[in-house]
């Protein structure tokens, strides 16, 4: 802050000058106040001005002393003494400043003016300092002190104590010390010497005694030195670094420190205010003989993360003969510096070295590969995990990671199934693998297999809800089969078995419904209808869901629909509430898990489509509920309703997810035909979702767009790539088809692969064609993925009633005998 | 820098069962409600060496870290019990106090 006092006050009235001086004095602007009072005194010799001026000088002198400027303090105090009336203040300070500024003559002159009483009673702190100076070799001071003072007497006792100490006469020392009164100027010396009275130094005792010496005592530096003497390790270093160089040397010598240790202390002392990573790194290397190589190496390793430039020195100093160890450390150092690329290189070197001693080090190799998988992108990671299983096939977590990858990150049913089977081979009783196996079998509609896994799972984990539900579904499926095949006498037993499973109450009511159908089909249609109606009412609280479930169950049992639904409440004007739409979503999910033909679900939805669409338009459903609804429609591939909902939602919320559902539905779930504009829109949607941290949507759209570039059956490539002989076979067989026809078939194949795994398709095909060709031959041919593609193409074309001009036998011949195609109906 | 083996007081050749026993004993000696930090250290040490896989992982992927200050505990470790400082050294210390510097920094006026 800029000080405002005027340099010259000529011409200003005295009153205003005096007020200004008072203001400056009151605000501790003593320099400015000094000038003003000097000016005022030139005008009139006012005693108040003199007193104020003296005070200004005194305050400035004290301020100088706190800034370690004793010479300036001396001059200002002398100015003070010139203007002040006796008794003068701070004479003790003045004497100390004189001594500090190496002006002993003046100091001694002042000391000679002091009486014994003044020194012993008024200036005890000065006396303490003078006593310390007497002991530290400045005995000439004694001649300038009042000889009748306590200070001189006590100095004799202090000398006596030190002499006894020098003569190893601790009792004599103690006796001399005891004679020093509490208020002696040598009080702190007594505390110091008492620490030496014990036979062996105790850290706690010493610290207690030394802590009694005040921070401003002249004996404090000695106390610190003695404390350092008793300490070791870090505590010693911290205290030693506070000491003066000479004191530190004395302590180092007293403790018997080596030259290297003393040098390290000096080194630390000269850099104590600026210890950079580089300095510490270099000190660790320079003094590794003191720290131990292992500790110095560990410290340097850790420091390399912040001081990578030290790498060369590190390797120079700590490189080992063990090549493996060198590579291992290099790899870990690279990881520390987030340099995954080089880390992988060094780990590969490690593996190479270990492989030479395989299988002894297989476990290590597997662990390294798994470790590497954590520092690479997920698709590379999975390759490393798979590689690790070559060295250690019994690693449950690796199987689970692979399964999660092929299930969620990069869905691939065939790979998923393959790894699930391998995992099950090694861990047949593992709960998570069993659950996955059960779920997978259920997804493939292999209910018997699913039930077996579920039962196995329940044996291990009796409360596993997935297993219970799968088992329950299995019993229901079997019950339906029994009703359809009119084995009514077995129905009750099956239903009873289902009812024994503790599943959701609402789900258990399905058994009442099936019981009703059984009665209706077997004994008493009227009573059966009543039972069916009652069960449906209990299961659902609205006509739409009642109708929907009735249609589904009737279809599953091959029961005549009309006779069942005529007794049910009408659905035309009903609007689904939020809870009822949620119920419908659950029903679709529940039946989709049990039904192999999605057409049944589509037919049922067709029957309730009108009130459903009306509900979607008129009801104010939450966004979350509609998202759930769309997800289920996406799963079953009902594009009409999906499009209808997504359009409504997109208009309302305009979020990336709705754009995705709309595009997905408009393109019938097929990304191959996406136009460039739509692709751009989807790219923008990804960015928008990313900004909103909607990672699920980012993943969903990205996967869809990626599929646009990677047709799962690679038809485009197969048509155009002449390099691959196998692809040429496909081209030979189907290359004559117009693009529009081929694309239609490809689209249908894509839908089919969503519902059925390749294994399922192969199994169905073998069943379908085994009478036309030897089953063993067929199985062998299906090992060729190109054959599988060709049969899929042929089979779907057959379903679509498209004549591709190639027979099943032609395909077999082509793959078996390499014989050319015959007819080309489109040309 | 203390290794998991040192923390649990077992040798590097110890079997799983021996390590587990040592771990349980340590947990008994230092329950979490007494010294949470020590307990965590014991817990981490056990996780690091509890079975062959863990031991291999610790050996392969662990870079023991040492703080700069830890180095001083190694460099200035007191090897033998200290005796009181000698009178000569005591007097040397008294005389080594830099007088002018001390007068400046240590003595602050109180009578003003």
Boltz contact constraints between the chains, C-beta under 6 A:
constraints:
  - contact:
      token1: [A, 62]
      token2: [B, 109]
      max_distance: 6.0
  - contact:
      token1: [A, 62]
      token2: [B, 112]
      max_distance: 6.0
  - contact:
      token1: [A, 68]
      token2: [B, 104]
      max_distance: 6.0
  - contact:
      token1: [A, 89]
      token2: [B, 112]
      max_distance: 6.0
  - contact:
      token1: [A, 90]
      token2: [B, 109]
      max_distance: 6.0
  - contact:
      token1: [A, 90]
      token2: [B, 111]
      max_distance: 6.0
  - contact:
      token1: [A, 90]
      token2: [B, 112]
      max_distance: 6.0
  - contact:
      token1: [A, 92]
      token2: [B, 111]
      max_distance: 6.0
  - contact:
      token1: [A, 93]
      token2: [B, 109]
      max_distance: 6.0
  - contact:
      token1: [A, 96]
      token2: [B, 103]
      max_distance: 6.0
  - contact:
      token1: [A, 96]
      token2: [B, 107]
      max_distance: 6.0
  - contact:
      token1: [A, 99]
      token2: [B, 103]
      max_distance: 6.0
  - contact:
      token1: [A, 100]
      token2: [B, 100]
      max_distance: 6.0
  - contact:
      token1: [A, 100]
      token2: [B, 103]
      max_distance: 6.0
  - contact:
      token1: [A, 100]
      token2: [B, 104]
      max_distance: 6.0
  - contact:
      token1: [A, 135]
      token2: [B, 94]
      max_distance: 6.0
  - contact:
      token1: [A, 136]
      token2: [B, 94]
      max_distance: 6.0
  - contact:
      token1: [A, 136]
      token2: [B, 95]
      max_distance: 6.0
  - contact:
      token1: [A, 137]
      token2: [B, 95]
      max_distance: 6.0
  - contact:
      token1: [A, 165]
      token2: [B, 87]
      max_distance: 6.0
  - contact:
      token1: [A, 166]
      token2: [B, 87]
      max_distance: 6.0
  - contact:
      token1: [A, 196]
      token2: [B, 84]
      max_distance: 6.0
  - contact:
      token1: [A, 200]
      token2: [B, 81]
      max_distance: 6.0
  - contact:
      token1: [A, 201]
      token2: [B, 82]
      max_distance: 6.0
  - contact:
      token1: [A, 201]
      token2: [B, 84]
      max_distance: 6.0
  - contact:
      token1: [A, 216]
      token2: [B, 106]
      max_distance: 6.0
  - contact:
      token1: [A, 216]
      token2: [B, 108]
      max_distance: 6.0
  - contact:
      token1: [A, 218]
      token2: [B, 102]
      max_distance: 6.0
  - contact:
      token1: [A, 218]
      token2: [B, 106]
      max_distance: 6.0
  - contact:
      token1: [A, 221]
      token2: [B, 97]
      max_distance: 6.0
  - contact:
      token1: [A, 222]
      token2: [B, 93]
      max_distance: 6.0
  - contact:
      token1: [A, 222]
      token2: [B, 94]
      max_distance: 6.0
  - contact:
      token1: [A, 225]
      token2: [B, 93]
      max_distance: 6.0
  - contact:
      token1: [A, 229]
      token2: [B, 85]
      max_distance: 6.0
  - contact:
      token1: [A, 232]
      token2: [B, 76]
      max_distance: 6.0
  - contact:
      token1: [A, 232]
      token2: [B, 77]
      max_distance: 6.0
  - contact:
      token1: [A, 232]
      token2: [B, 78]
      max_distance: 6.0
  - contact:
      token1: [A, 233]
      token2: [B, 72]
      max_distance: 6.0
  - contact:
      token1: [A, 233]
      token2: [B, 73]
      max_distance: 6.0
  - contact:
      token1: [A, 233]
      token2: [B, 76]
      max_distance: 6.0
  - contact:
      token1: [A, 234]
      token2: [B, 69]
      max_distance: 6.0
  - contact:
      token1: [A, 234]
      token2: [B, 72]
      max_distance: 6.0
  - contact:
      token1: [A, 234]
      token2: [B, 73]
      max_distance: 6.0
  - contact:
      token1: [A, 236]
      token2: [B, 76]
      max_distance: 6.0
  - contact:
      token1: [A, 237]
      token2: [B, 72]
      max_distance: 6.0
  - contact:
      token1: [A, 244]
      token2: [B, 98]
      max_distance: 6.0
  - contact:
      token1: [A, 246]
      token2: [B, 96]
      max_distance: 6.0
  - contact:
      token1: [A, 247]
      token2: [B, 93]
      max_distance: 6.0
  - contact:
      token1: [A, 247]
      token2: [B, 96]
      max_distance: 6.0
  - contact:
      token1: [A, 250]
      token2: [B, 89]
      max_distance: 6.0
  - contact:
      token1: [A, 250]
      token2: [B, 92]
      max_distance: 6.0
  - contact:
      token1: [A, 250]
      token2: [B, 93]
      max_distance: 6.0
  - contact:
      token1: [A, 250]
      token2: [B, 96]
      max_distance: 6.0
  - contact:
      token1: [A, 254]
      token2: [B, 85]
      max_distance: 6.0
  - contact:
      token1: [A, 254]
      token2: [B, 89]
      max_distance: 6.0
  - contact:
      token1: [A, 280]
      token2: [B, 68]
      max_distance: 6.0
  - contact:
      token1: [A, 290]
      token2: [B, 75]
      max_distance: 6.0
  - contact:
      token1: [A, 291]
      token2: [B, 71]
      max_distance: 6.0
  - contact:
      token1: [A, 291]
      token2: [B, 74]
      max_distance: 6.0
  - contact:
      token1: [A, 291]
      token2: [B, 75]
      max_distance: 6.0
  - contact:
      token1: [A, 292]
      token2: [B, 74]
      max_distance: 6.0
  - contact:
      token1: [A, 295]
      token2: [B, 1]
      max_distance: 6.0
  - contact:
      token1: [A, 295]
      token2: [B, 66]
      max_distance: 6.0
  - contact:
      token1: [A, 295]
      token2: [B, 71]
      max_distance: 6.0
  - contact:
      token1: [A, 295]
      token2: [B, 74]
      max_distance: 6.0
  - contact:
      token1: [A, 298]
      token2: [B, 1]
      max_distance: 6.0
  - contact:
      token1: [A, 298]
      token2: [B, 64]
      max_distance: 6.0
  - contact:
      token1: [A, 298]
      token2: [B, 65]
      max_distance: 6.0
  - contact:
      token1: [A, 298]
      token2: [B, 66]
      max_distance: 6.0
  - contact:
      token1: [A, 299]
      token2: [B, 66]
      max_distance: 6.0
  - contact:
      token1: [A, 301]
      token2: [B, 63]
      max_distance: 6.0
  - contact:
      token1: [A, 302]
      token2: [B, 65]
      max_distance: 6.0
  - contact:
      token1: [A, 332]
      token2: [B, 63]
      max_distance: 6.0
  - contact:
      token1: [A, 364]
      token2: [B, 56]
      max_distance: 6.0
  - contact:
      token1: [A, 367]
      token2: [B, 56]
      max_distance: 6.0
  - contact:
      token1: [A, 367]
      token2: [B, 57]
      max_distance: 6.0
  - contact:
      token1: [A, 367]
      token2: [B, 60]
      max_distance: 6.0
  - contact:
      token1: [A, 371]
      token2: [B, 61]
      max_distance: 6.0
